Amino acid sequence: MTIRTRVENPADAPATRRVHMAAFPGPEEADLVDALRRDEAWVPALSVVAVDERDLIIGHVLMTRLQVGEGRALSLAPVAVAPEWQRKGVGDALVRAALAAAEAAGEQLVVVLGDPDYYGRFGFEPASRHRVSGPFEAPDAYFQVLPLGGYDGSTQGVCRYPAPFAAV
């Protein structure tokens, strides 16, 4: 099993949609990705795909801009892996590639809503430890942030997600 990650290109959109449709029970996440591509929050260099040895797309992760108080950060969502590739390290490779790209781009903070056991292995911790909160009710352990190398602690406050997230 050989997989590699790379930045998504515009021609990949139909294949990434198929991955999201297969990975989730409904079209909401696939529709979210399509809507985010049209939003000003879109960061093309932070949309990453995983491909197999035949260069078929088997996974996708996306980071988009969001506001945190008066500052800005990135939202890590969604992460999708084709069902036949799940639990084989594809999601891990995608998240690590996206985080490395964000770090290389000089980003400071990444926000995620998700399983603390899964995201904790990447260094995510409860957002409340950094005075960051979500615009919705979520258990403290599940709303998380990862400060990147350039984080100076000044990005604090309530997160405001891009409009397309309201549909999910």
MOUR-V674701 format. One record per residue. N is the residue number from 0. OMEGA is omega in radians with two decimals (none if undefined). Layout:
# MOUR-V674701
n=N omega=OMEGA
n=N omega=OMEGA
This chain:
# MOUR-V674701
n=0 omega=3.10
n=1 omega=3.04
n=2 omega=3.03
n=3 omega=3.12
n=4 omega=3.09
n=5 omega=3.07
n=6 omega=3.09
n=7 omega=2.99
n=8 omega=-3.05
n=9 omega=-3.14
n=10 omega=-3.13
n=11 omega=-3.00
n=12 omega=3.13
n=13 omega=-3.13
n=14 omega=3.11
n=15 omega=3.08
n=16 omega=3.12
n=17 omega=3.12
n=18 omega=3.13
n=19 omega=3.12
n=20 omega=-3.14
n=21 omega=-3.04
n=22 omega=-3.07
n=23 omega=-3.06
n=24 omega=-3.13
n=25 omega=-3.07
n=26 omega=-2.99
n=27 omega=-3.11
n=28 omega=3.10
n=29 omega=3.10
n=30 omega=3.10
n=31 omega=3.14
n=32 omega=3.12
n=33 omega=-3.14
n=34 omega=3.13
n=35 omega=3.10
n=36 omega=-3.12
n=37 omega=-3.04
n=38 omega=3.11
n=39 omega=3.12
n=40 omega=-3.09
n=41 omega=3.07
n=42 omega=-3.03
n=43 omega=-3.10
n=44 omega=-3.13
n=45 omega=2.98
n=46 omega=-2.96
n=47 omega=3.07
n=48 omega=2.97
n=49 omega=3.13
n=50 omega=3.10
n=51 omega=-3.08
n=52 omega=3.09
n=53 omega=-3.11
n=54 omega=3.06
n=55 omega=-3.13
n=56 omega=-3.10
n=57 omega=3.13
n=58 omega=-3.11
n=59 omega=3.01
n=60 omega=-3.05
n=61 omega=2.96
n=62 omega=3.09
n=63 omega=3.13
n=64 omega=2.94
n=65 omega=3.10
n=66 omega=2.99
n=67 omega=-3.04
n=68 omega=3.10
n=69 omega=-3.11
n=70 omega=3.13
n=71 omega=3.13
n=72 omega=3.09
n=73 omega=3.02
n=74 omega=3.08
n=75 omega=-3.14
n=76 omega=-0.15
n=77 omega=3.03
n=78 omega=-3.12
n=79 omega=3.08
n=80 omega=3.10
n=81 omega=-3.04
n=82 omega=-3.11
n=83 omega=3.13
n=84 omega=-3.13
n=85 omega=-3.14
n=86 omega=3.10
n=87 omega=3.09
n=88 omega=-3.11
n=89 omega=3.12
n=90 omega=3.10
n=91 omega=-3.14
n=92 omega=3.13
n=93 omega=-3.11
n=94 omega=3.14
n=95 omega=3.12
n=96 omega=3.14
n=97 omega=3.12
n=98 omega=3.10
n=99 omega=3.12
n=100 omega=3.11
n=101 omega=3.10
n=102 omega=-3.13
n=103 omega=3.13
n=104 omega=3.12
n=105 omega=3.10
n=106 omega=-3.04
n=107 omega=-2.97
n=108 omega=3.09
n=109 omega=-3.13
n=110 omega=3.07
n=111 omega=2.97
n=112 omega=-3.09
n=113 omega=-3.09
n=114 omega=-3.12
n=115 omega=3.10
n=116 omega=-3.14
n=117 omega=-3.04
n=118 omega=3.09
n=119 omega=-3.13
n=120 omega=3.07
n=121 omega=-3.14
n=122 omega=3.10
n=123 omega=3.11
n=124 omega=-3.12
n=125 omega=-3.11
n=126 omega=-3.11
n=127 omega=3.11
n=128 omega=-3.13
n=129 omega=3.13
n=130 omega=3.07
n=131 omega=3.12
n=132 omega=3.14
n=133 omega=3.13
n=134 omega=-3.06
n=135 omega=3.11
n=136 omega=3.07
n=137 omega=3.07
n=138 omega=-3.08
n=139 omega=-3.09
n=140 omega=-3.05
n=141 omega=3.09
n=142 omega=-2.90
n=143 omega=3.03
n=144 omega=3.00
n=145 omega=3.04
n=146 omega=3.09
n=147 omega=-3.01
n=148 omega=-3.09
n=149 omega=-3.08
n=150 omega=-3.11
n=151 omega=3.10
n=152 omega=-3.07
n=153 omega=3.13
n=154 omega=-3.09
n=155 omega=3.06
n=156 omega=-3.12
n=157 omega=3.11
n=158 omega=3.02
n=159 omega=-3.11
n=160 omega=3.04
n=161 omega=-3.06
n=162 omega=-3.11
n=163 omega=-3.14
n=164 omega=-3.12
n=165 omega=-3.11
n=166 omega=-3.09
n=167 omega=none
